[in-house]
Amino acid sequence: MLFFILLISFTQADVENAHAKNPFDVRDALSGDSVARIIVGISSNARVSKVADRVGENGFNVVESEKLYKLGAFIIEVPSGSVEAEIARLQNIAGVRYAEPDYAVFATDTFPSDPSFTSQYALTAIHAPQGWDISTGSNLITIAIVDSGVDYGHADLIGKIDAGHNFIACPDPSVSCATLPQDDYGHGTHVAGIAAASSDNGVGIAGVSWGARIMPVKVLNKFGGGSYSNVAAGIVWAADHGAQVINLSLGGCSDSTLLHDAVLNAYHQGVLIIAAAGNFTCGSQVLYPAQYPEVMAVGASDSLNQPATYWSYGSEVDIAAPGVNIYSLCPGSYCTLSGTSMATPHVSGLASILFGYINNADGVRNIIESTALDIGSAGWDMYSGAGLIQMDAALALVSPLPSTLTPTPALTLTPTPAHIPASPEEEHASRPAIGNSPLFVLILTTTPAPVSSTDTFTPTQTSTPLGESLTPTSTPTLTKVSAQRLSNDKSRTLFSPYFCGSIVLIFLGIGLFLWENKKHGVKIIKP
């Protein structure tokens, strides 16, 4: 039987008690406990309907053929104990390119902690105030939050939400998808607030991008669980409906042809896909889809600008952003969560502002990585990639600073030296062992507690005075050479004494030549 198990990452101090603390240890199969779902992909020269008919003729129950049509795939159901055998049988049917389990996807965040901490230190760490001096983002840019939905009634999201889609409400083609992607888990709302909460409005918090709009695409249920097929469909839907940035604060342990096809589809449409590296749920490995080269994989840093080394790491990590004790929205209120899920929307928010200047996903990604602050061990490292994102430096590359700009003093936290293991083996040896589930699990990278109508979300971070540990840094400026200056340089060259002297000597030489010819009676005979 294919169990969909929620796995929640904790800090090192909490890992040993993870199972005791986990309130979501559920067996919530999307199609029931007695059946499992298999994704069937078709060959490039085949048709979905024809292959689905052929698969049906071989005794398989085709339950979904519309949702994944653009990816050339459909879903069948089989008895839960026969997944491997049925996959082997499917691969012998003409027109079948691949067959794989419809892996599960879940959030993997730590629980809120430190209830007195209410500051958004993350925005200072990434130099957001200095970046806002240049731009606060455009409302023509949309970030798709492929997650558990968003809270449509939250005061800090009013007027920010575009039309979205709810894939959880569509277990089969006969069910309407008209239901709003309302957040009944809390994770998507928290992520959306970090990326683009309503800002400078006297309410709640500030998002990284004040202008960007939010497109909620619900692929996780009320327990924070979902499937690869829903995530893939969500990526395709977001790309087809105009999102420039897709935020995936989720991931899973297993590679998937379907998931990679969905990523490639969005990438080739010019969309920047940004995904969480993970929270050590599947060992140290970076999760999927963050492992794919077309995806920008995000690791987490802490309040001291150090890599959070107790979360997933590896060569696939591209960049880092704050992910420890991040204060943001929860349905109807505010709360603090930790995880690479929280780091990811910081990058998505910055990417959305850059898209307001350059409509090129690869260009935006290169700017973010090339202007990052090196943290941890010198140079690129497996925990933070190129380093911690820096909004002001990134925006300075695409926008000249206004002549009347009054810069906001830049402040950075002075990091405390931390031991960075020299190798993955050293890091793995330093961590408590976590039992690996034999199941294929796709994971989100933040996990709030269950949301109910009686829950009151209280900020759960520890207040830390910033003044004693902040060091001013300068804000980079751009030097431009004007057209007038270039023109003046040409004029000075034309009328320089060297140029004029050369002309005089040339004419003098010609005169002497003619005078000598006349003096000696030399005739020039024309041919």
VOBALUM-74470 format. One record per atom (N, C-alpha, C, O): x, y, z. Coordinates in pm, whole numbers, plus 50000, padded with zeros to 5 digits. Layout:
REM VOBALUM-74470
XYZ
...
***
This chain:
REM VOBALUM-74470
500864988050000
500005000050000
500895012350000
501835013550079
500575021549909
501365033949896
500885044149996
499805049849980
501675046550100
501315056350203
501865069850167
502985071050118
501075080150190
501565093950173
501795099450313
500855102450387
503055100750347
503415104050485
504005117850492
504925120950416
503515125950580
504065139350599
505345138350681
505375132850791
506415143950624
507705144050692
508085158350721
508145166350628
508335161850845
508605175650884
510035176850934
510465169151020
510755186550879
512145188550920
512225197151045
511435206351063
513185194051129
513405201551252
514825206651253
515645202551172
515125215551344
516515219551365
517245207751429
516615198151472
518595208551434
519375197351486
518935193451627
518915181651661
518595203251707
518215200351844
516895192751852
516635185951950
516055193951747
514725188051752
514595175351669
513545168851674
515615171651592
515465160451500
515135147551571
514315139751522
515755145051687
515545132451756
514115130851804
513645119551821
513395141951825
512025141351872
511015143851760
509845146651787
511465142851636
510605146751524
509315138851521
508245144651506
509395125851534
508185117751523
507225120251639
506005119551621
507765123051754
506895125851868
506155138951852
505045140351902
506775148751780
506165161751765
505225162751645
504385171651639
505375153651550
504665154951424
503165152451441
502775141151469
502325162851425
500895160951442
500225156051315
499015153551314
500995154651206
500415151051077
500865137251031
501015135050911
501085128151121
501515114851081
500295107351029
499715099051099
499915110450906
498665105450850
498955096250734
500075095750683
497935088850691
498005080450574
496855084750484
495795078650479
497125095650415
496075102550342
496255100450192
496605109850122
496035088350143
496175085550000
495125093549923
493965094249963
495555099549812
494625107849737
493485099849679
492395105249661
493695087149649
492655079249586
492165067949676
491475058949628
492505068249804
492085057649894
493245048449924
494235048249851
493125040550033
494205031950077
494375019449992
495445013349993
493365015349920
493425002649850
493985003849709
494254993649645
494175015849660
494685017649525
495855027349525
496015035349616
496675026349421
497785035649399
497665041149258
497035035049172
498275052649236
498195059149105
499535058249034
500595059749095
499485055748903
500675055048819
500515065048706
499455065948644
501585072548679
501605081948567
502175074848446
503225068448454
501485075848334
501915069648209
502205080648108
501315088548075
503445081248060
503825091047959
503895084547822
504305072947811
503495091847718
503435085947584
504655089847501
505335099647532
504915082247396
506005085247304
505695097847225
504545101947214
506745104247170
506585117047103
505695116146979
505055125946942
505655104546915
504865103146793
503495096646818
502815092646724
503105095646945
501835089146979
500805099547023
501145111247045
499565095447036
498485104047084
497985098947218
497865086847239
497695108247308
497265104447444
496035095547438
495985085247504
495045099347359
493785091747355
494005077647306
493415068147359
494865076047203
495105062747147
495835053747246
495465042147265
496875059247310
497625051247408
496765048147529
496825037147583
495955057847572
495055055347686
494075044247654
493795035847740
493545044147531
492635033347490
493365019947492
492815009847537
494605019947443
495375007547438
495675002447578
495614990447605
495995011847669
496255008047808
494985002647872
495024992847947
493845009047842
492575004047894
492234990147845
491684982047919
492574987447721
492314974147664
493144963347731
492814951547725
494244967447796
495084957947868
494674956448015
495414950848096
493484961448048
492934959248181
493234969948284
492944967948402
493824981448243
494134992048338
492985002048345
492255004048247
492815008348462
491755018048484
492305032148468
492975037248557
492025038548353
492465052148327
491535061848399
490335062048371
492075069948492
491225078748573
491395093548540
490575101648581
492455097248466
492685111348436
493505112448308
494625107448301
492955119048206
493685120548081
493705134948032
494385137947933
492995143948098
492915157848052
493945166848120
494575175248054
494115165348250
494935174548328
496385175248280
496995185948282
496935163848237
498335163048197
498495161448046
499545157047999
497455164947973
497465162847828
498645170047761
499285164347673
498935182447803
500005190147740
501365183747762
502285185847683
501505175947868
502765169247897
502815155147838
503775147847859
501755151447763
501735138247701
501675127147803
502425117347794
500785128447902
500715118448009
499275117048058
498455125948039
498985105748121
497705103748186
497915094948309
499015089848330
496855093148389
496985086148518
496085073948519
494955074248471
496605063148574
495805051148595
495835047348742
496705051848816
494885039248783
494865033848919
495065018748914
494545011848827
495855013849012
496124999549023
496024995649170
496095004449256
495874982949201
495924978749341
497234982949405
498294982049342
497174987649527
498334993749590
499524984449605
500664989249614
499304971549609
500424962249627
501084957849498
502004949649502
500634962949386
501144957849258
501774968649171
501854967049049
502234979549231
502734990949153
503914986949064
503904989848944
504934980449121
506124977049044
505814967448930
506324969048819
504994957648958
504654947848855
503854954348742
504064951248625
502934963248777
502114969648675
502924979548591
502674981148472
503904986048653
504794994948577
505574986948472
505704991248358
506084975348513
506804966848419
505904962448303
506364961748189
504654959648332
503724955348227
503374966948134
503244965048013
503224978848191
502894990548110
503994993848009
503714998147897
505244991748048
506364995347961
506454986747836
507214989847745
505674975947832
505644967247714
504524970847618
504364964347515
503744981047652
502624985147566
503114995647466
503805005047504
502764994047341
503205003147236
502745017447265
501595019747304
503645026847246
503315040947266
503605046047406
503475058047429
503985037547499
504285041647636
505775045447645
506635036947623
506055058047677
507445062647692
507995059747830
509155055947844
507175061547932
507585058448069
506355055748154
505245059548118
506565049248267
505525047248368
506195048448504
507235042348528
505605056448592
506215058948722
505125061348826
504025065648790
505415058748953
504405061549057
504065076449062
504915084849031
502855079549099
502465093449123
502905096849264
502135095949360
504165100849275
504785102949406
504035113249489
503315121749435
504205112449618
503535121649711
504375134149733
505595133749722
503705145149764
504375157749791
503845163549921
502635163749945
504765168450007
504365173750137
505255185350180
506365187150129
504745193050273
505535203650335
506535197550432
506275187150493
507695204150447
508725198950537
509355210150618
510555212650607
508565216650697
509075228050772
509135224850922
508515215450970
509895233050992
509905231851138
508735239551196
508165248351131
508385236251318
507285243151384
507715257151428
508895259451454
506775266551437
507105279951487
507715279251627
507375270751708
508635288651652
509275289151783
509565303651820
509315312651740
510085306151942
510455319551989
509305329551975
509365338351889
508295328352056
507065336052036
507205351152050
506285358352011
508305356352104
508405370852119
509105377852002
509175390151999
509605370351907
510345376551797
509395380951686
508705372651627
509345393951657
508405399251558
509085407451448
508405413251364
510405407851447
511105415951346
511375407851219
511605395751224
511335414651107
511675408350980
513155410650950
513515418450862
514005403851025
515445405651005
515865402150862
516855407250811
515095393450798
515475388650665
515575400050565
516455399950479
514685409650575
514695420650479
515935429250493
516435434650394
516445430650615
517705437750636
518875429650582
519795435250522
518825416550603
519935407950560
520115408050409
521245407050361
519035409350334
519145409150188
519215423350129
519145425050008
519345433550216
519415447650173
518165451950098
518245459249999
517015447350145
515755451450081
515515466450091
515125472449991
515715472950207
515465487450212
516295495250110
515805504750050
517545491150091
518375497949992
517895494849850
517955503249761
517415482649831
516865479049701
515585486649670
515355490349555
514755488949771
513505496349750
513775510949712
512925517449652
514965516049747
515335529449699
515365529849547
515135540449488
515635518549484
515715517749338
514365513549279
513895519649183
513755503049334
512465498349283
511775490049389
512415482749464
510445491249393
509635482949482
508855472449404
508035465249462
509105471449274
508455461049195
507285466149114
506665476149147
506985458949006
505925462648913
504715453748930
504845441648951
503505459748920
502285451748927
501965444748795
500925438348782
502865445948698
502715438548572
503395424748579
503305416848486
504075422148690
504795409448707
504025400748806
503525405548907
503935387748774
503155378448856
504035366948905
504795361048829
503905364049034
504575352449095
503525341749120
502565344049194
503685330049061
502785318849088
503265311749214
504405307049221
502385310949314
502675303749438
502035289949424
500845288249454
502815280149378
502315266449360
502475259549493
503575255349530
501365258349567
501475255149709
500105250449761
499395242949693
499735254849880
498475250649942
497375261149924
496365260749994
497575270549831
496615281449813
497025293449895
498105293649954
496165303549899
496405315249983
495105319050053
494015315150012
495245326850159
494095331850232
493555344250160
494145355050169
492445342550087
491895353450007
491425365250093
491335376450044
491125362750220
490615373450304
491655380350389
491305388950469
492925376950375
493945382750461
494145397450428
494235401250312
494215405750533
494345420250514
495615424050440
495655434550375
496665415850448
497925418950382
498025413250241
499095413750180
496915407850190
496905402950053
495795409149969
495655405949851
495005417950029
493885424049957
494395431849836
495305440049848
493805429249721
494175436149600
495425430849533
495875436449433
496005420049586
497255414749533
497085401649456
498025397149390
495895395549463
495745381749417
495105381349278
494035387049256
495765374649184
495225372149052
494415359149053
494405351649151
493725356648942
492975344148928
493935332348940
495005332248880
493535322349018
494365310449036
493615297948997
492635298448923
494095286649046
493475273849011
493645264149126
494645264449197
492655255549143
492655245749251
492675231649193
491665226849142
493825225049201
493935211449150
493505200949252
493195189649215
493495204549379
493075195049482
491585191849467
491165180849500
490795201249418
489355199149404
488995191049280
487815189549248
489995185749209
489735178749084
490295164549087
491255161749015
489745155549167
490255141849169
489965134249041
490625124249013
488995138848962
488715132448833
488105142948740
487665153448787
488065140248609
487605150448514
486165154848532
485785165348482
485365147148603
483945150648617
483705160948725
482585166048738
484725164248805
484565173648916
484985187548870
486015189248805
484185197648905
484485211348865
485695216648940
485915213449057
486485224948869
487655231248931
487385245848965
488325253648982
486125249548977
485785263648997
486085268549138
486115280549162
486295259349232
486545263249369
487805271649380
488825268449320
487735282549457
488915290949476
490035283049544
489775274349627
491285285949507
492425279549575
492665285449713
493725291049740
491675284249800
491755289449936
492705280850019
492695268550007
493505287050101
494495279950182
493845274150307
493365281650393
493815261050318
493285254450438
494395247550517
494125239350604
495645250950485
496795245050554
497685255750616
498205253850726
497885267050547
498655278150602
499975280650533
500495291850538
500515270650470
501845271550411
501915281450296
502805289950292
500985280450202
501015289350086
500845303950122
501445312650059
500015306750222
499805320550267
501095326350323
501425337950296
501815318450401
503075322950458
504095326050348
504785336250353
504185317150250
505115318950139
504755331350057
505625339350022
503455332950027
503005344449949
503325357650019
503715367349954
503165358050150
503455370250226
504905374250218
505215386150206
505805364550225
507235367650215
507545373750080
508265383650071
507015367849975
507335372349839
506745385949807
507415394449748
505465388049844
504795400049791
503595404549872
502575408049814
503685404650003
502595410150083
502385424850050
503315431750009
501155429650069
500895443950053
501815451650147
501945448150265
502445462150096
503495468950172
503285483950176
502595489750091
503905490150275
503805504550293
502345508950305
501955519750259
501535500350370
500095503050382
499635503950528
498435504350554
500585504350621
500225505450761
499645492950822
499125493250933
499725481450749
499155468950798
500205458050794
500865456150692
500375450850904
501175438550906
502605440050862
503355448150918
503005432350762
504405431150723
504635437150585
503695441450518
505895437250544
506265441150407
506725428750332
507435420250386
506315427850205
506825417250119
508095421950050
508385433850048
508855412549994
510065416249921
509705425249804
510315435749785
508715421149725
508235429649616
506915435949657
505965428849688
506855449249657
505615455949692
504625455549576
503415455949598
505135454749454
504265455949338
503775442949280
502655442349229
504565432249287
504225419749218
502875414249263
502475415749379
502205407849170
500925401549199
501145386749227
502155380949187
500175380649295
500275366849339
499245358349264
498065361849259
499695347349206
498825337749139
498805324849222
499765317149215
497745322249299
497725310149381
497335297849299
496295297749233
498155287549304
497865274949238
497915264149345
498985260549393
496765258949380
496655249649493
496935235349449
496195229649368
498015229549502
498375215749471
498555207349598
498845195449590
498375213549715
498515206649844
497195207149919
496485217149916
496875196249986
495605195550058
495725201150200
496745207050235
494695199450279
494635205450413
495655199350509
495865204750618
496285188250470
497335182350552
498725186050501
499735181750556
498775194150396
500065197550335
500555187050239
501735187150202
499665177750197
500055166950108
499555169049967
498585176249944
500225162749872
499825163649733
500525153049652
500965142949706
500625155149522
501215145249433
502035151949326
501865163849297
502935144149267
503735149249156
502845153649040
503115163748975
501785146149016
500925149548902
500265163148922
500155170948827
499825166149043
499225179249069
500245190549059
499945201249006
501455188049109
502495198249100
502845200848954
502985212348913
503005190148875
503325191748733
502215199548663
502495208648584
500965195948691
499835203048628
499815217648672
499495226448592
500155220248797
500195233948848
501265242348780
501035254048750
502425236348755
503505243548686
503065247248545
503265258548500
502455237648474
501995240148338
500925251048337
500955260048252
499985250348431
498895260248435
499455274248460
499045283848395
500375275448555
500945288548587
501685294548468
501545306348439
502475286248398
503215291148282
502265295448170
502495305648104
501215287648149
500265290748042
499425303148072
498865309147980
499325306948200
498465318248237
499265330748276
498745339648344
500515331448232
501235344148237
502155346648353
502655357848367
502425336748438
503375339048548
504785340248492
505205332248409
505515350348537
506935351548500
507825343748596
508905339248558
507385342148720
508135334948823
507225324348885
506075327248917
507735312248902
506995301548970
507765297849097
508925293849090
507105299349212
507705296049342
507245282149385
506045279649397
508215273249408
507925259549450
508595257049585
509715252049591
507905260649692
508425258049826
508015243949868
507365241949970
508405234349788
508065220349808
509085211949733
509895217249657
509045199049754
509965190349683
509775175949723
508995173049814
510475166949658
510365152749687
511675145549668
512625151049611
511725133349715
512975125749715
513295119449581
514455116249555
512295117649494
512475109549374
512465117749246
511705127449233
513315113849153
513295119749020
512005115448949
511435105048981
511565123648854
510315120748784
510375126548644
510645138348627
510115118348545
510075123148408
508955133248390
509135143448324
507785130448448
506655139648437
506995153248496
506755163548432
507565153548616
507895166048683
508925173948602
508825186148588
509935166848550
510955173648470
510365178948339
510725189848295
509465171548279
508795176348157
508035189348185
508045198548103
507365190048301
506615202148337
507565213848356
507275225048312
508695211448421
509695221948440
510225226848306
510335238848283
510555217448217
511075221148085
510055229148006
510405238647935
508785225348017
507725232547947
507685247147991
507595256147907
507745249548122
507725263248173
509015270648138
508985282348100
510145263748150
511445270048120
511505274947976
512005285947950
511005266947884
511045270747742
510035281647709
510075287347600
509135284647801
508235296047784
508815308747847
508155319147850
510045307947897
510695319747955
510355322248100
510535333448148
509875312148171
509515313548312
510715309848399
511415300248369
510945317448506
511985314048602
511365305648713
510465310348784
511845293348728
511315284148831
512295284148947
513485281648929
511785286849068
512615287849188
512065278149291
510885278749325
512925269049342
512435258349430
513335256649552
514525259849549
512735251649658
513435249649785
514345237349778
513975227049721
515535238549835
516495227449836
516025216149926
516315204549899
515305219350034
514795208950124
515325210250265
516245217950292
514715202550354
515025203550497
515545190450555
515145186450664
516455183850482
517085171550529
516055160450550
516245151650635
514965160850474
513925150750486
514325137850417
513965127050464
515045138750309
515465126950231
516965125050246
517675123250147
517465125550370
518895126150389
519365139950350
518605149650359
520615141050309
521165154250278
520835158850136
521105170350102
520275150150053
520105153449912
519175165349889
518205167249962
519495173149787
518605183749742
517385177149678
517495167149606
516215182749706
514975176649660
514705179549513
515345188049451
513735172249459
513205175249326
511945183649342
511145180849431
511735193949261
512415197049135
513655205849147
514235209449044
514085209549269
515235218549282
516495212649221
517395220149182
516585199449210
517785193249153
517945195749003
519055195148951
516845198648935
516935200248791
517715212848755
517535223148821
518575212348653
519405224048620
518605236148574
519085247348585
517385234048523
516555245248479
515915252648595
515295263148576
516045247348716
515425253048836
516485259548923
517595254348937
516165271148980
517065277949073
516825272249213
515755274349271
517805264949266
517675258149395
518125267249508
519205273149502
517295268449612
517535278249718
517815271349852
517035263049898
518945274749911
519255270550047
518905281650144
518525292550103
519025278850275
518605288550377
519795293750456
520785286750478
519675306350497
520655312350588
519935316550716
518705316850721
520715319750820
520115323350948
520295338350974
520725345750885
519975342751095
520005357051128
521415362651139
521605374751145
522425353751141
523825358151144
524455357351005
525675357850991
523615355950902
524095354850765
525005342750745
525955343350666
524725332050815
525465319750799
524555309150734
523355309150759
525105300250651
524285289650593
523675280950702
524355277350799
522415277650687
521755268750781
522125254450743
521455248350659
523175249250803
523775236750758
523005224350800
523395213250765
521915225950874
521135214150914
520015211350816
519125203350845
520045217650700
519075214650594
519795209250472
521025208650470
519045205350370
519605198450254
520695206650186
520635218950184
521675199750132
522795206450068
523315197749954
523005185849947
524115203749867
524705196149758
525115205349645
524935217549652
525665199449541
526185207149428
525075214349351
525365223449274
523815210249372
522715216549299
522265229849358
521535237249293
522685233049481
522265245449544
522865257349469
524075257849446
522025266849430
522465278349351
522625291049433
523515299149405
521785293049533
521715305949602
521145303749741
520615293049769
521245313749828
520685312749963
519895325349996
520135336049940
518955323750088
518165335050138
517745331550281
517785319850319
517345341550360
516975338750499
515835328650509
514825329650438
516015318750598
514985308550614
514755304150757
513985294950781
515405310550853
515275306750995
514465317351068
514815329151066
513385313151132
512515322251209
512035333951123
512345345551152
511295330951020
510805341050927
509355344450961
508475335850963
509125357150987
507815362251026
507025366050902
507475374150821
505835360150886
505025362950768
503565360150801
503175359350917
502765358750697
501325357050713
500965342650744
501625333250699
499925341050821
499215328350835
497735331450816
497345342950835
496905321850781
495495324750757
494865332750871
494765327850983
494445344950841
493795353450940
494715360251037
494255368151120
496015357651029
496915363451129
498355363351077
498585364150957
499315362251171
500735362251140
501425351551223
500965348251332
502515346151172
503235335951247
504665335051196
505015341151096
505475327351265
506885325551232
507155311051197
506755302051271
507815308751085
508175295251042
509625295050996
510215305550970
510185283250988
511565281550941
511615270650835
510815261250837
512555271950743
512735261850641
513195267950510
513135280050492
513655259450419
514005264450287
512765269050211
512875276250112
511575264950257
510335270450202
510265285550222
509765292650135
510765290350333
510745304550363
511845312150286
511665323750250
512965305450262
514045311750187
513645313950041
513965324249982
512945304449983
512625304649840
511845317149798
512235323349699
510765321249867
510025333049821
510795346149833
510445355849766
511835346749917
512685358649916
513345360249779
513425371249725
513805349049723
514435349349590
513385352449483
513645360049390
512195346549497
511125349049399
510715363749398
510455369349292
510655369849516
510305384049523
511325392749453
510965401849378
512615390049477
513665397549409
513615395349258
513745404749181
513415382849217
513345379649073
512215387349007
512365392148894
511085388649076
509945395849016
510265410648995
509815416448896
511035416749085
511425430849066
512355432048946
512215441348867
513305422848933
514235423248820
513505421148688
513905426948587
512455413048687
511685410948564
511045423948516
510705425148398
510875433548605
510365446348563
511335454148475
510945463748409
512615449948474
513645456548394
514085447948275
514255453048164
514265434948298
514705426248189
513785414048183
513645406748282
513175411948071
512245400848055
512985388548004
512735383747894
513895383648086
514715372248048
515055364248172
515765369048261
514545352048180
514695344048301
516155340748330
516595341748445
516905336848228
518315333648250
519095346048294
519985345148379
518755357548236
519415369848276
519135373548420
520045377548493
517885372148462
517515374948601
518265365648695
518805369948797
518305352948660
519005343148745
520495346648756
521055346048866
521135350148645
522555353448648
522835365748733
523835366248805
521955375648726
522145387748806
522055384548955
522885389149034
521065376648994
520895373149135
522125365749187
522615368749296
522635356249109
523775348349154
525075356249153
525905354649242
525255364949052
526525372249040
526655383449143
527775388049168
525555387849203
525615398749300
525415393849444
525265401949535
525415380749464
525185375249598
526375377849690
527515379149644
526105378749820
527135380449921
527685366749961
526925358050003
528975364949948
529605352249983
529485349950134
529935358250213
528895338950172
528745335550314
529285321550337
529525314050242
529475318050464
530025304850493
531475303950451
532225313550465
531865292350398
533235290650351
533445298850225
532495301750153
534695302650199
535015311650088
534615305449954
534845293649930
534025313849868
533625309149736
532325301449740
531605301349840
532045294849628
530825286849621
530885275649724
531935269749745
529765272649788
529725261349880
528395254049865
527435259249809
528355241949917
527215233049894
525985236749976
524915231049954
526105246250070
524965250250153
524305262950102
523085264450110
525115272250049
524565285150008
524815288349861
524435299149816
525435279349787
525695281849646
526545294149626
527635295149682
526045303749545
526795316049518
526795325549636
527625334549642
525865323549731
525825332149849
524435337449879
523445332549823
524365347349966
523115353350012
522665364349916
523465373249883
521435364049871
520945374149776
521085388149834
520925390249954
521375397749747
521515411749785
520705420249688
521095421749572
519595425749734
518675432849646
519295445249583
519145447549463
519985453349663
520495465849610
521545463549502
521535470249399
522445454049524
523485451249425
522875445749296
523315449349187
521865437149308
521225431549189
520515442349109
520625442748987
519775451049177
519025461549108
519945472249050
519615478448949
521105474349113
522045484349060
522575480348923
523005489048846
522545467448890
523035462948760
522045465748648
522435466148531
520785467548681
519775469148576
519145482848573
518455486148477
519355490848677
518695503848682
519665514448732
520235512848840
519875525348656
520715536348707
520055542848827
518835544648829
520845546448925
520305552749044
519815566749011
520515574248943
518625570649058
518125584249033
519075594649091
519675592549196
519215606349020
520145616749066
519705622849198
520525628349271
518405621949229
517895627849352
517735617549463
517105620249565
518305605849442
518135594949539
518755598449674
519885603249683
517965595949778
518485596749914
518665582449963
517685576050002
519885577449963
520075563149992
519755559750137
520005567650229
519215547850154
518995542550288
520295536350336
520885528350263
520765539650456
522025533750503
521975518550499
521015512450547
522995512550441
523035498050430
523575492150559
524575496750613
522895482050607
523325475450729
523385460650703
522475454850645
524465454450747
524565439950734
524935434150868
525645440250947
524445422250892
524755415451017
526175410151011
526585404450910
526935412051119
528285406851125
528225392051160
527805388551270
528655383251069
528495369051096
529425363951205
530535368851222
528925354251276
529725347251376
530325334851311
529595327151250
531645332751321
532265321151255
531545308351294
531225306051411
531305300351197
530635287551220
531405276751149
532005279151044
531385264751204
532085253551142
531295248751022
530115245351035
531925248450907
531315243050787
532025230050755
533225230150728
531325218850756
531995206150727
532695206550592
532215212750498
533835199850585
534625199850463
534015191250354
534335192950237
533145182150390
532565173150291
531165169150334
530815170550451
530355164150240
529025159150277
529105148050379
528225146750465
530165139950370
530295128850466
530465134050608
529875128750702
531295144450624
531495150250756
530205155950810
529875154050927
529475163150722
528205169150765
527215158250804
526535159450906
527145147650723
526195136850751
526515130250884
525605126750959
527815128550912
528215122051037
527855130351157
527675124951267
527725143651140
527445152451253
525965153751283
525585160251380
525115147551202
523675149051220
523055136551279
523545125551252
522005137851358
521295126151405
520715118651286
520285124751189
520695105451295
520165097451186
518655098951178
517965099851280
518155099251056
516715099851034
516335087650952
516925085250847
515365080150997
514925068450923
514345072550790
513485081350785
514785066250681
514285069550548
513085060950517
513115048750531
512025067350474
510845059950433
511115053150301
511745059150214
510665040650280
510845034150151
509945039950045
510055036449927
509035048850085
508075054449991
508695066149917
509655072349963
508115069049801
508505080949726
507745092749784
506515092849783
508455102649836
507795113849903
508245126949842
509455129549833
507325135249801
507655148749755
507325158249868
506305156749936
508185168049890
508155175450015
508115190349997
508795195749911
507325197050078
507385211550090
508475215250188
508975206650261
508845227550190
509965231350274
509585241050385
510395249450424
508375240050435
507905246550558
506665239350604
505865235350520
506455237550733
505265230550777
504625237250896
505055234851009
503615245750875
502895251350988
502015240951054
501705230750994
501605243551178
500695234751247
499325235351181
499065244551104
498425225351210
497125225351147
496375238351176
496495243951285
495615242851079
494855255251094
493405251851124
492785244051053
492885257551227
491465255951257
490865269551284
491585279451297
489545269951294
488875282851313
489155288751449
488935300651470
489655280651541
489905285751676
491375288851701
491745294051806
492215285451601
493645287851620
493955302751620
493385310351542
494855306851706
495365320451706
496845319851678
497605313951756
497265325851568
498675325551532
499395336951601
499035348651585
500405333451676
501185343251750
502595343551696
503175332951670
503175355251679
504565355651633
505445347051723
505365347951845
506275338651660
507035328951738
508515329851711
509155319851679
509055341851722
510485343751705
511035351351825
510315358751892
512305349451850
512945356051963
513525369351919
514295370051823
513145379951990
513625393251953
515125394251976
515615390552083
515835399151875
517285400651884
517665415051852
517375419751742
518315422351946
518745436051914
519685435851794
520655428251792
519405444251697
520225444451576
521355454551583
522365452851515
521215464951665
522155475951661
523585472051691
524505477351629
523805462751785
525155459651827
525885450951725
527115450051730
525155444551634
525825435051545
525715439151399
525935431051309
525385451851375
525235456351238
526415464951195
526885473351272
526875462751075
528005470351022
527595477150893
527135470550800
527745490550885
527355497450762
528185492850643
529385490350656
527535491650529
528245488550405
527785498450298
526705504150308
528615500350198
528285509950094
527365503749990
527355491549971
526595512149924
525705507649818
526375510149683
526825521349658
526475499849595
527165501749467
526445511649378
525215512549381
527215519249298
526625528549202
527135525449063
528165518949047
526415529948965
526785527848826
527435540448770
526945551348797
528525539248693
529185550348626
528835549848478
529065539748413
528265560648426
527835560848287
528645571348210
528935581948266
529015568748085
529695578247997
528655584047903
528055576647825
528435597247910
527385603447832
527795605247687
528985604947656
526785607047595
527045609547454
527765622847436
528625623947349
527425633147518
528085646147509
529575645047538
530405651347473
529895636747639
531305635147672
532055628447557
533185632347526
531445618547493
532085612047380
532305622047265
533355621847200
531315630947241
531435640947135
532565650647164
533345654047075
532655655147290
533725664447328
535105658247309
536045664847267
535205645147342
536485638247327
536915638047181
538095639547151
535945636047088
536275635846946
536755649746898
537695650746819
536095660346948
536475673946909
537885677246954
538675683046879
538175673447079
539515676247131
540585669047049
541685674347030
540275657047002
541235649446921
541455656146786
542585656946738
540355661046722
540425667046588
541285679646587
542045681846493
541175687846690
541875700746692
543115700846783
543565711446825
543645689246811
544845688646894
546055693146815
546055691946692
547115698346879
548325702946808
549005691746730
549605694446626
548915679546777
549535668346707
548855666046572
549515663946470
547535666546574
546795664246451
547055675546351
547305672946233
546985688446397
547185699946309
548615700346255
548825703346137
549605697346340
551005697246298
551255686946188
552015689546095
550615675446199
550765664946099
550255669645964
550895666945861
549115676645961
548555681645836
549495691745770
549715691145649
550065701245850
550995711345797
552215704745734
552645708845625
552785694745799
553975687845748
553685680745616
554535680445527
552495675145604
552125668145480
552115678045363
552685675345257
551445689645382
551365699645274
552755705645243
553065708345127
553585707645346
554925712945324
555745703345239
556485707645151
555625690445266
556345680245189
555925680345043
556775679044954
554635681745016
554145682044878
554715694244805
555125693144690
554745706244874
555275718444813
556745717244776
557165721244668
557535711444867
558965709444840
559185700244723
560105702544644
558395690144709
558525680644599
558285687544465
559055685844370
557205695344458
556885702444334
557955712844299
558295714444181
558505719944400
559525730144378
560815724044323
561435729744233
561215712444376
562425705744328
562265701144186
563205702044107
561085696244151
560835691544014
560955703143915
561545701643807
560405714543952
560445726343864
561875731543850
562285735743742
562625731343960
563985736643962
564905728943868
565735734943800
564765715843864
565665707543784
565085703943649
565665696043575
563965709643617
563385707443485
562915693343462
562875688843347
562565686343563
562075672643549
560645673043500
559795679843558
560405665643393
559045665043340
558415651743375
559035641143373
557205652843406
556445640643436
555695636843311
554815644143266
556035625643256
555425621043131
554205612543163
554275602743236
553115616743106
551895609143130
551835597343035
552215598842919
551395586043077
551315574142991
550215575842887
549985566842806
***
